[in-house]
Amino acid sequence: MGAVHKAAFTAAELEELARADAEIEAGFRLTSEELHMSRGLDRAAMVERMDEKQRRSFACKKAYREANKGRIAACGKVYREANGARIAERKRAYRKANREKIAAYKKVYREVNGDKLAAYMRAYRAANKERIAEQKRAYREANKEKIAAYKKAYRAANKEKIAAYKRAYQEANREKIIAYKKAYRAAHRKADASSPERR
């Protein structure tokens, strides 16, 4: 009669392990350097699994790409220009079919590269102030009704929140508001006094 093997883990232990794994996965994040290193290790592992013929082919392709970077880029540009609509449609279909996957990837990327992205955006905004201001102005001009409708809907849905914010602001800035109102009334008294209609 064969030996009876005891289960390695009980159901309760397996459940506890699953809980621990989920906890680790939830908090685990790779830095951009670790991601780069991980991809390099994946490539090395892939090459290691290849037989001699596949390795030679892989090395030849890599060498060709290195030696013909400019030519490959130019060919790619020509292809994209000739097939723009088809490529755009394929991308739209992919994004639609993989919405959750893309959102999860972007979230991880932002968490890993938060500082780098923030620095890039600061530099971009500093270098493109006029262009960004013009784009915003053009958007506001072209979408007046849409923006007004959005604001109206937001105010209707967030009355209490807006009122609470205003109260908090007024309490925190009482002196500033009083000074502003005094200055405003003084300026308008002078304007009214110098108006030809008041004479």
Salt bridges, closest charged atoms under 4 A:
GLU15 OE2 - ARG19 NH1 3.33
GLU16 OE1 - ARG19 NH2 2.60
GLU52 OE1 - ARG55 NH1 3.92
GLU66 OE1 - LYS69 NZ 3.64
GLU89 OE1 - ARG92 NH2 2.91
GLU111 OE1 - ARG29 NE 2.16
GLU134 OE2 - ARG137 NH2 2.82
GLU141 OE2 - LYS144 NZ 3.11
